[in-house]
């Protein structure tokens, strides 16, 4: 059976990166041997109602490539919101988020895609965490340890470029707008019995991420507390029906 893939590409103030990121993702898809795919570039305004030209560039890319769609939000929205939006707009069998900042190694991205079908979900983890700053590594590691403790899991990473079947994502009651959105998805799916495969991937050296500001950490903590109640006390799960 031929695989099909939707790439959700959030792009917030990425005018200088979005074209290169889209081109790199396209080459990675080709390297992975996936013919049937689409890229959804999802942009938004900042808190003041402005943008740096990212939505205009995204629209130009979409105009020149029928496999690319540009979706622009006329307001400020979080990463989790854009992920949910991409899931609702996706038309392919599998869904993957790839950042519009281009902060990924092209060959490593293709390597993640090449594992589709080996398990129901593919869960990447950093093979080169040392390229990230100490603060970012510290918060990221602490987040992983906390998630594992709260939910009785043993995943290596909760914020990677995971690949999920669309049929499962559409069942997950996603609510998070902050950087805990993928942890929310993974916890629901893994606790529901969905099979997964963890694979290493490499990232490029990067500047400090705004995702790990104090406000974002507080919001993510709220997401985890809510999720803890739903998983352990309300016993929320999704119905898993593996393909034959």
Secondary structure by P-SEA (a helix, b strand, c coil): cbbbbbbbbbbccccccaaaaaaaaaaaaaaaccccbbbbbbbbbcccccccaaaaaaaaaaaacccbbbbbbcccccaaaaaaaaaaaccccbbbbbbccccccaaaaaaaaaacccccbbbbcccccccccaaaaaaaaaaaaaaaaacccccccccccccccaaaaaaccccccccaaaaaaaaaaaaabbbbbbbbbbbccccccccccaaaaaaaaaaaaaaaaaaccccccccccccc
